[in-house]
């Protein structure tokens, strides 16, 4: 039997009721400012344990599972930015987190953007790791990809079919079947590969509703975010970088950093460089 991911015993783990559903979280409990991490599509909070460990000495890091992911509820209804933002804001209230730094990746960056635009008074700062922008000239390759594009084509393109396949196989079988996991292991991150495989194994089919919802339009929402904001973007050619700089300029107090050689999962691909950018930003707060 494979060993499941364990978090440090001193960290707090539990559930809170937020926006009418139960959300699972773990919390480092540090004495510094709170950092709340919102993960990407098909991941869960434990996929960001490396980031939590990195920041645990200086911050109180909270990792939570989005609706339909990890150990959180998978309610009926919508899974778009308004619902996910309400979940996040409810989590902040339930845990009594004041002036939090909100960190989000991909779908989680969309969640954080919607929450920070709706309640600009809540976050102390915002960090967006490669948010998906449904705009001409940016993220074209990412938008065309299926969230589970590492799964062989004969297993189907539909995310619900992919989830069913993941659930029908053991974590060990997922680790063997997916080239992404082998690549992570070969790059010295076998523990991360296992955590991502475990996250996929726990997914519920309701998350397909995320794909059916519109993502936040940064040209309409970035102007509403008052908090200092760091955009950490994947590597791109100069034309795309310039377009992304134009989008970042819509933030009242924002900066953008492109991380060379990084793909969509910036911290997984180029952890050291991404962490340097993050810490340099956090030191300005």
N, C-alpha and C positions, 0 to 999 in steps of 0.2 A: 504493500500500500504506500502511495506517495505521501510525503510529509507536506502538510499545508503550511502556508506562510504564517509565521508568528511575528507579532510585534513585541517590542520590549515590555516586560511585565509592569514597569512603572507607568506606562502610558495608560491613559483613560480610554476605555472602549464602551460603547453603549448605543442607545437609540434615543432620539428626541422626536416629538411630534411637531411637524412644521408644515404649514399649509394643508393641514388635514391628513397628512400621511406620516408614516414612521421612516425616518432617515437614520441610517447607520453611520457612525463616525468613530474615529479614534483621534486622540489628542495627546500631544507630547507633554503639555502642562508646564512649559517653561515660563519663566518670569517676565520675558520680554513681550513686545506687542504681538497680538494674534495675527497669524497668517492662515487664511482659509483657502484650501486648494480644491478647485473644481476640475475634475478629470475630463478626459475626452471620451468620445463615443466608443463603446465596447470595452472600455477600461473600468476600473473602480478605484476607490481611494487608496487601496494598498499598492496600486501600481506606482504611487508616488512616495513610497517609503524612503527611497534614497534621498529625495529632496527634503523630506521631514527630518531625516537624520542629519543632513547637512546644516539645517537651520535650527535644530533643536536647542543648541546652547544659547542662542540669542533671541529666539522667538518661541511663542506658544503656537505650534503648528496644528491645525485641524484638517484632517483628511476625511472627506465624507463621500458616500456613495450616492450618485444621482438616482432619481426615480428609475426603476426598472433595471438598475445595475447593482452589482454586489449584493449586499444584504438588506438594502432598502426596499420599501414597498414598490409594487408595480401597479399603480392605480389605473382604473379606466379613465378615459378622457384624453386630453391633448398632452403633448410632450414638447411643445414649442417654447420659444424664449420666455413668454410671459409666465408660463407654469413653472419652468425651471428657475426663473428669477425669483418667483414667489417662494419656492422651496428654499433657495439659498437665504433669502431675507428672513424667512421663518426660522431657519437654523441659527442665524445670528442672534435673533431674539431669544430663542430657546436656550442658547448657551450664554446669553448675556455678554456677548462680545462687543466691546466698545472700540471704535476707531480701528477696525480690522484692515489689514492689507489683503485684498482679494486677488487671488492668483487663479487663472484659468487657462486650460489648453484646449484648442480646437472647439468642440462642442461646449466645453467648460468655459472657454474664453467668450463664447456667445452668451452663455448664462451670466457670466460676470458683467459683461457689457450691458446687458438688459437690466440687471440689478443696479449697477452704478448709475445708469442713466435715469432710472425711475426714482432712485433715492440717492441723489448726489451727496447728501449729508452723511451717509453711512460709512463709506470706505475712507480710510486714511490714505490709501494709495491703491493702485490697480496695476497688475502685471498680466499681460495677455501674450501667451505663447502661441505663435502662429495661428491667430484667429482665421476662420474661413470667411472670406469676403466674396459674396456672389455678385461680382462686378466684372465688367470687361477689362481684360488685360492683367488680371491677377488670379492666382490660384487655379488656373485653367486645368492643369494636370490633376490637381487634387480633387476638384469638383467632378471630373470625369471618372475618378476611381470609385469603385465600390468600397465601403468601409471594410469589407473582408476580402479584398482582392488577392490576398495571399492564398486563399482557399482555391483548390483546383476548379476549373470552369465546370466540370461535370457534376459538381455538387450544387450548382444553381447560383444564380445571381441574386436571388431574393434573400434579404437579410433574415427573414423568419426561417427560411430553409437552412440558412447557414447556422443560425442559433440552434435549431433542432439537431443539426449534424454535430455541432460542438458539444451539446448536452448528451448525445448518444455515445460519445467517446470519452475515454479517460483523459485526465490531464497529461499523462505520459504519452498517450497517442497523439494528442494535439501538439505536444512538443516535437514529436517525430515528424508530423505531417506538414508543418508550416515552416517554410524557409526563413521567415522572419525570426522565429525562435532560435533556429540554428545559427543565424547570423549574430543574434544577441549573445548567445553562448560563446561563439568564436571570438567575439570582441570583449570577452571577459565579464559578461553580464548574465550568467546563467540564472541567478536568483530573480532578476527582472523578468527574464523569459518565462519562468515558472509563474510569477505573479500575474503576468498578462494572460497566460493560458488559464490560470484559475479564474480570472475575471471573466473570460469568455465562457467558461464552463458554467458560471452562475447567472448568465444573462437571461432575461425574460423576453418573450417575443414582443411584448408591448413596446420595446424600444424602437421598433420599426417606425413608430409614429414620429420619432425625431426626424427621420428622413423625409417624412411627408409634410413637415412644418417649414415655414420660411425662416431662414436665419436673419439675424439683425442686420440692417443696412447701416454700415458705419457712416455713410454720408448724412444719414438722418439722426443718428444717435450720439456720435462722438462729441458733438458740440454740447451735449447735456452732461458730460462727465466732468465734474469740477476737480476731482482728485488728481494728483500727480500720477501719470500713467507711463509705464514702460511697455513698448511693443517689441517683443523678441520674434523676429521673423526668420524663416528658413532662407537658405541661400537662394539666389535668383540672379538672372542676368540683369544688366544695368538698366534696361528699359523697364522691366518689372519693378526693380528696386525704386526707380524714380516715381513710378505710379504709386507704389506703396508709401513713399515719403509724402506724396501729396495727400493721401488718405490720412496718414498720421498727423499731418499739419492741422487737421480739423479738430484735434484734441486741444482744449484750452491750455493744458499743461502736460504736454506729452513729448516723448522722445521715442525714436525707433532705432533698433540695432539689428542689422542682418548678421547672422552667424554663418561664417564661411563653412562650406561642406556639410551643413546641417540640412536634413530633410524636415518633414512635417513635425516629427517628434524631436524638437530641437535639443532638449536636455538628454534624451537617450542617445542621440547621435554625436553630440559635441558637448558633453556634460561639463568639462572643465571651463571651456570658453563661455558657455551659457551661464554658468554659476558666477563667473567673474563679472559678467554684465549685470546679473541680478544683484549681487552684493554691492557693486558700485552704485546702483540705483538706490538700494535700501539705505546705504550710508548717507544719502542726501536728505532723508526724511526727518 
